[in-house]
Amino acid sequence: MTRDELRSHTAPALLAQRARDEPDGVAYRAKHLGLYREQTWSGYARDVACVAHGLRALGVAAGERVAIMGDVCEAWLLADQGAQALGAIVYGVYPTASMDELAYQMADGGASVFVAENQEYVDKILAVIDRLPALRWIVVVDDTAMIGYDHPKLKTFAEMRSLGGARGVEALAALARDVNPAAPAFIVYTSGTSGHPKGALVSHGKHLAATFNLVEHYPTLAERAHRVVAYLPLCHILGRDIAVTLPLLSRLVPHVGEEVDDLPRTLFDVAPTVLFTVPRYLQKIASQLLVGIGSTSGIKRAAYEWAMRRARVQAKARWDGQHAESTAYQLARAMVFKPMLNQIGLNRLELVICGGAPLPAQTMALWQMWGVNVVEIYGQTETAGAIICGQLGPYPRPGNVGAVPPGWAVKLSDDGEILVRGGDVFDGYWHDETATAQAFDADGWLRTGDIGRLLDDGALQIVDRARDFIVTAGGKTLSPSFIESQLRASPYVAEVMVIGHARKYLTALVEIDFDSVADWARGEDVTYTGFTSLAQHPRVQRLLQSEIQRVNDTLSRVEQIKAFRILPKALDPEEEGEPVTPTRKLKRARMLERFSALVEAMYDDSEERRVAAGVGDILPTQDARRQP
């Protein structure tokens, strides 16, 4: 199908067609009780038809909203497609959302049905149900722990399915024929780093056509069957692409693990050939491998260092366009890197597509040296599932997000903001006409809010979010995300925020990667009792200082971090008022407020105090200036 043809279709209609064309083909595999079970396209379509009719029996009609909260699971796929087959609008709530965030999204979206994966999410919704007059039903998938629950709005997923009865593929096709491809399919709530999240509304046909640009950009996705792990939250546009939409448009076979928290086990079980991921996972896995190498025998460490010397030479040659592998590098891959990757199930990877946040160049380079073809993509929720740019491999040079795919256009505004035009962007923000109007410029180009630059070869390079630039007291404009990206490449850094707006120099708040630092501490005989004692240990402070200094050595003097403080606790998006979103994006203003004492301790204000003393009381105080 072409993009134009996809605009006149819906995902449930494609599912019904795929079930007719390949009834016995594998649609996905899901793990149950330790074993992966294959689901065929015909079985998938029948299950969706059953769930759709079950939702209809609960009163769900076209245009109503169905909310889903939980980790990636088979029921998420069925509920999503079943609701869409009725013309209902689906939206997901992040599993890590706080109570306030859940209450806001439920009230804003106005869902009539809430599908909860298990008791944890039932408890959360029951705590705010009095504030949700539109909510008629709570449907729980896993009710094994639901002992003693007796609420009139509660129903199990199995009960809802039984209401739908046994249905065939044609039952789904019949429902899908009544759904307008131009109608809204789902809402994706943005991160909400600077206020309440906005709900991006995406229609059926636009989403299919938009997501197809990934297949056009990376043809291998359609040329042969690929195993992929579905683990990113399905309420995220990229997670939806991987688990729901791309399998309908390509030959990707998603694999759903039993526990999303046990991703290493799932990766090892599946041995994916394609992996969609975000930078944090690549950094975390790499850091664990590096820590393991550091604690292995001297002979193995020597072998690894020998292999890395060959890998560095090979990587530079690749980036210069010389893709033939030297004999020495082939030996290094066979003897060192492949066995290392085999231990974590990643030795069969042919393509790793990384997006969602800037990928540190060092992290990308390291994986490429290990022989993993990592490419970086750039997209936004508002592009409805499409990428704005994507690197074409194999083994592209780190430092940009590649070229614009067919059917899309990118340009820079006068102030450097990245502007996008395509036929398949989102329909607007749910119930927010003002924000929708502000999302486009006068000529109809989508404003990304990101600052970028176009390189000589046409590739796009992301600089920073427009609102996040720092202007120091000396008048120097700096990109904090560039510096933060370099610091996050350390295996010991989970998150970092650079500070310096209107200040004399830059400082940083650092959240340690507890697992990596704990492994290091055990190897160094550093005793600790928990996160806080580890973070405050003098030797950990020195460890982080050395990591920051390593980055400082690559930066200009004005970009260097002059002081830092380690956060005393891990950032937890499930805690109320925490300065991090469910996707672990920092809420910068709230970070400054929450950790103001740590921030102020990093700045010496003696010069300001001397000047103030010299002026005396000739000027009114700030409090006096605020008086009417």
SVG drawing of the C-alpha trace seen along z (x, -y; Angstrom):
<svg xmlns="http://www.w3.org/2000/svg" viewBox="-25 -56 71 78">
<polyline fill="none" stroke="black" stroke-width="0.4" points="0.0,0.0 1.1,-3.6 0.8,-6.5 -2.2,-7.8 -4.0,-4.5 -3.3,-4.2 -5.0,-7.5 -8.2,-5.9 -7.8,-3.0 -7.9,-2.3 -5.8,0.0 -8.7,2.4 -9.5,2.6 -5.8,3.4 -5.9,6.1 -9.0,7.7 -7.4,7.6 -4.1,9.1 -6.2,11.9 -7.8,12.7 -4.5,12.6 -2.3,14.4 -4.6,16.2 -1.9,18.4 0.9,15.9 2.4,14.9 1.1,11.5 2.9,11.4 4.3,13.6 3.4,13.1 5.0,14.8 2.6,16.6 3.8,18.7 7.3,18.8 6.5,19.8 6.0,17.6 2.7,18.3 2.2,17.3 -0.8,15.5 -1.9,15.7 -3.4,12.8 -6.7,14.6 -6.7,15.2 -5.6,11.6 -8.5,10.3 -11.1,12.7 -9.9,11.6 -10.2,7.9 -13.7,8.4 -14.7,10.1 -13.3,7.3 -14.9,4.7 -18.3,6.3 -17.7,6.6 -17.0,2.9 -20.1,2.2 -22.1,4.2 -20.7,1.9 -22.1,-1.0 -19.0,-2.3 -19.9,-4.2 -18.1,-6.1 -16.4,-9.3 -16.3,-8.1 -12.9,-7.7 -11.4,-4.5 -8.3,-4.9 -5.8,-2.1 -3.2,-2.0 -0.6,0.7 2.6,2.1 2.9,3.6 0.7,6.7 -1.5,8.6 -4.7,7.1 -3.5,3.6 -3.3,4.4 -6.8,6.0 -8.5,3.2 -6.8,0.6 -7.8,2.1 -11.2,3.2 -12.1,-0.4 -10.8,-1.8 -13.0,0.7 -16.0,-1.0 -14.8,-4.5 -14.0,-5.2 -10.9,-7.3 -8.2,-5.5 -5.6,-7.0 -3.0,-5.5 -2.0,-6.6 1.7,-6.1 2.1,-3.2 4.4,-5.4 2.0,-8.4 1.3,-9.9 -2.2,-10.1 -2.5,-13.8 -1.4,-13.0 -3.9,-10.1 -6.7,-12.3 -5.9,-15.1 -5.7,-12.9 -8.8,-11.0 -10.8,-14.2 -9.3,-15.9 -9.9,-12.9 -13.3,-12.2 -12.9,-8.4 -16.1,-6.3 -14.1,-3.1 -10.8,-2.6 -8.9,0.6 -6.5,1.5 -3.8,4.1 -4.0,5.2 -4.9,4.4 -2.2,1.6 -4.0,-0.5 -7.5,0.3 -6.4,-1.0 -5.2,-4.2 -8.4,-4.9 -10.6,-4.1 -8.8,-6.7 -9.9,-9.4 -13.1,-8.0 -15.3,-10.5 -13.7,-13.2 -14.6,-11.4 -18.3,-11.6 -17.9,-10.4 -16.3,-7.1 -18.8,-4.2 -16.7,-1.1 -13.3,0.1 -12.2,3.2 -9.3,5.1 -7.2,7.6 -5.4,9.5 -7.8,9.9 -5.7,12.5 -5.1,10.1 -8.6,8.6 -9.8,10.3 -12.6,8.5 -13.2,5.8 -16.9,5.0 -17.4,1.9 -20.4,1.5 -18.3,0.2 -15.7,3.0 -15.7,5.8 -13.0,8.2 -11.5,8.3 -12.7,11.9 -16.2,10.9 -16.2,8.1 -14.9,10.5 -17.7,13.0 -20.2,10.2 -18.7,9.9 -19.2,13.6 -17.3,15.7 -16.6,13.5 -14.9,14.1 -12.7,12.0 -15.7,10.7 -17.2,9.3 -14.1,7.1 -14.2,6.1 -17.9,5.1 -17.2,2.9 -14.2,1.3 -16.2,0.4 -18.3,-2.0 -15.2,-3.9 -14.2,-7.1 -10.5,-7.0 -10.5,-10.8 -12.0,-10.5 -9.8,-10.6 -8.2,-7.3 -6.3,-8.1 -4.8,-10.7 -1.2,-10.8 -0.5,-13.0 2.8,-14.8 5.4,-14.7 4.2,-17.9 7.6,-19.2 6.3,-22.8 2.8,-22.2 -0.1,-19.8 0.4,-17.4 -1.4,-18.3 -3.4,-15.6 -2.3,-15.3 -5.2,-14.0 -4.3,-11.7 -6.7,-10.4 -6.8,-6.8 -5.6,-7.4 -3.0,-10.1 -1.4,-7.8 -1.1,-4.9 0.4,-7.1 2.7,-8.9 4.1,-5.6 4.6,-4.2 7.5,-6.6 9.5,-4.5 9.0,-1.5 10.0,-3.7 13.1,-5.0 14.2,-1.5 13.0,1.0 14.4,4.0 11.4,3.8 9.2,4.9 11.7,7.0 11.8,9.9 10.5,11.0 12.2,9.4 11.9,10.2 11.4,7.0 10.7,6.6 7.7,4.5 8.5,2.9 8.2,-0.9 5.0,-2.2 2.1,-1.9 0.8,-5.4 4.0,-6.7 3.7,-7.3 6.9,-5.2 5.7,-2.4 2.4,-2.3 4.3,-2.3 6.4,0.7 3.7,2.9 0.5,2.0 1.0,0.1 4.3,1.2 3.5,4.9 0.4,4.1 2.6,2.2 5.7,4.4 7.1,7.8 8.0,6.9 6.9,9.5 6.6,8.0 7.4,10.1 5.7,9.2 7.6,10.3 5.9,11.5 7.4,8.7 8.3,5.4 10.7,4.8 12.7,7.9 13.7,6.5 17.2,8.2 15.4,11.6 13.1,10.7 16.0,9.6 17.9,12.7 14.8,14.9 13.9,13.2 17.3,12.4 15.8,9.5 17.0,8.7 15.6,5.2 15.4,3.1 13.6,-0.2 14.9,-1.9 15.5,-5.2 19.0,-6.4 18.6,-5.6 18.4,-1.8 21.4,-1.8 23.4,-3.7 22.2,-1.5 23.0,1.8 26.4,0.5 27.2,-0.7 26.4,2.8 28.6,4.4 31.5,2.0 31.2,2.6 31.2,6.3 34.3,6.0 36.0,4.0 35.5,6.7 36.5,9.7 39.9,11.3 43.0,9.5 43.3,11.7 39.7,10.9 40.2,7.2 43.4,7.3 41.5,9.1 38.8,6.5 41.2,3.6 43.0,5.2 39.6,5.6 38.6,2.0 41.8,0.7 40.9,2.5 37.3,1.3 38.2,-2.4 40.2,-2.1 37.3,-0.3 34.7,-2.9 36.6,-5.8 37.0,-4.0 33.2,-3.4 32.4,-7.0 34.8,-7.9 32.8,-5.6 35.1,-2.6 32.8,0.2 35.0,3.2 36.0,4.8 39.6,5.5 40.7,9.0 41.8,7.8 38.3,6.3 36.6,9.4 38.6,11.4 37.8,8.9 34.1,9.2 34.2,13.0 36.4,13.5 35.3,10.6 32.3,8.6 29.9,11.3 30.3,13.5 29.8,10.4 26.6,9.5 25.4,13.1 25.3,13.1 22.6,10.5 20.8,11.7 21.8,8.9 24.3,10.7 21.8,11.1 20.8,7.4 20.9,6.1 19.4,2.6 18.9,0.5 16.7,-2.5 17.1,-5.0 14.8,-8.0 12.8,-9.8 15.7,-11.9 19.2,-12.9 21.6,-10.0 25.0,-10.8 27.6,-10.4 29.9,-8.4 27.1,-5.9 26.3,-5.5 30.0,-5.1 30.5,-2.5 27.7,-0.2 28.9,-0.7 32.4,0.4 30.9,3.5 29.4,4.2 25.8,3.1 24.3,0.9 22.8,-1.9 21.0,-4.7 19.3,-7.8 15.9,-9.1 14.0,-12.3 10.3,-12.7 7.6,-14.1 4.2,-13.1 2.7,-15.8 4.0,-14.1 1.5,-11.3 3.9,-8.4 6.2,-9.6 9.9,-10.4 11.0,-13.9 14.5,-12.7 16.4,-9.4 20.0,-8.3 20.6,-5.8 23.2,-3.2 25.0,-1.1 27.0,-2.6 26.4,-6.3 28.6,-8.9 27.2,-10.0 26.2,-13.7 23.1,-14.2 19.7,-12.7 20.0,-12.1 17.9,-12.9 14.3,-13.8 12.1,-10.9 9.9,-11.1 6.8,-13.2 8.1,-15.5 10.0,-18.8 12.1,-20.5 13.4,-24.1 14.8,-26.4 13.1,-29.6 15.0,-32.8 15.9,-32.0 16.9,-28.4 13.7,-26.6 13.0,-23.4 9.8,-23.6 8.2,-20.6 5.6,-20.1 3.9,-16.9 0.5,-15.7 0.0,-13.6 0.6,-15.6 -1.7,-15.5 -5.2,-17.0 -4.5,-19.3 -4.5,-19.3 -7.6,-17.9 -9.8,-20.7 -7.1,-23.3 -7.5,-25.5 -5.0,-28.1 -2.2,-25.5 -3.1,-24.0 -2.9,-27.4 0.5,-28.1 1.8,-24.8 1.9,-26.1 3.5,-29.2 1.6,-31.6 2.4,-29.4 1.2,-26.2 4.6,-24.7 4.6,-22.6 6.7,-24.3 8.8,-21.7 10.2,-23.9 13.6,-22.5 16.6,-24.5 18.7,-22.8 21.1,-23.3 21.3,-21.8 24.6,-20.3 26.3,-20.5 25.1,-17.0 21.5,-17.9 21.5,-16.0 19.7,-17.7 21.5,-18.3 19.5,-19.0 20.9,-21.7 18.4,-22.1 14.9,-22.9 14.2,-26.5 13.0,-27.3 15.9,-25.5 18.8,-27.6 21.0,-29.1 22.2,-32.7 25.0,-33.1 25.6,-36.3 28.4,-37.0 25.9,-36.9 27.0,-33.6 24.2,-31.5 24.7,-27.7 22.8,-24.5 22.4,-22.5 21.2,-19.4 24.4,-19.1 26.4,-19.1 23.9,-16.9 24.1,-14.4 27.9,-14.1 27.5,-13.6 24.8,-10.9 27.3,-8.9 28.9,-8.0 27.8,-4.6 27.5,-6.1 25.1,-8.9 21.3,-8.2 20.2,-11.8 21.8,-15.2 20.6,-18.8 22.9,-21.7 22.2,-25.0 23.6,-28.4 21.0,-30.9 22.0,-34.4 24.8,-32.8 28.5,-33.3 29.3,-29.7 27.6,-26.3 26.8,-23.8 25.0,-20.4 22.6,-18.3 23.4,-14.6 21.3,-11.5 23.6,-8.5 22.8,-5.2 22.4,-3.2 23.1,0.2 26.3,-0.8 27.6,-2.8 26.7,0.0 28.7,2.5 31.6,0.1 31.4,-0.3 31.4,3.4 34.5,3.8 36.2,0.9 35.2,2.1 33.1,-1.0 30.5,-0.3 27.0,-1.8 23.5,-1.2 21.3,-2.6 20.9,-5.1 21.6,-8.2 24.6,-6.9 26.1,-5.7 25.4,-9.1 27.0,-11.0 30.1,-8.8 33.3,-10.8 34.7,-8.2 31.5,-8.4 31.8,-12.1 35.4,-11.7 34.2,-9.1 31.6,-11.6 34.1,-14.4 36.4,-12.4 33.5,-11.6 32.6,-15.3 36.2,-16.3 36.5,-13.8 33.6,-15.7 35.0,-19.1 38.2,-18.3 36.2,-18.1 34.3,-21.4 35.1,-25.0 35.9,-26.8 32.5,-28.6 30.7,-25.2 32.6,-23.4 30.8,-22.4 32.5,-24.2 30.5,-22.5 28.0,-19.7 25.8,-18.1 24.6,-14.5 20.8,-14.1 20.2,-12.4 17.5,-10.2 16.4,-8.6 13.9,-10.6 10.6,-8.7 7.8,-9.8 5.2,-7.9 5.7,-10.2 3.5,-13.2 5.2,-16.5 8.3,-14.8 10.3,-16.9 10.3,-14.2 7.7,-13.1 6.5,-9.5 9.0,-9.2 11.7,-10.5 12.1,-13.9 13.1,-16.6 10.7,-19.4 13.5,-22.0 11.6,-24.7 10.5,-22.1 14.0,-20.7 15.3,-24.2 12.5,-24.7 12.9,-21.2 16.7,-21.3 17.2,-25.1 19.4,-24.6 21.8,-22.3 21.8,-24.8 22.5,-27.9 25.3,-26.0 27.2,-25.7 27.3,-29.5 29.5,-31.9 27.5,-35.2 30.3,-37.1 30.7,-39.5 27.0,-40.3 26.9,-40.9 29.9,-43.2 28.2,-45.3 25.0,-45.4 26.8,-46.6 28.5,-49.3 25.2,-50.6 23.5,-50.6 19.8,-51.0 19.3,-53.5 17.3,-51.0 14.1,-49.3 14.2,-45.7 12.5,-43.1 9.6,-42.7 9.1,-46.5 9.1,-46.6 6.3,-44.0 4.0,-46.3 1.3,-48.0"/>
</svg>
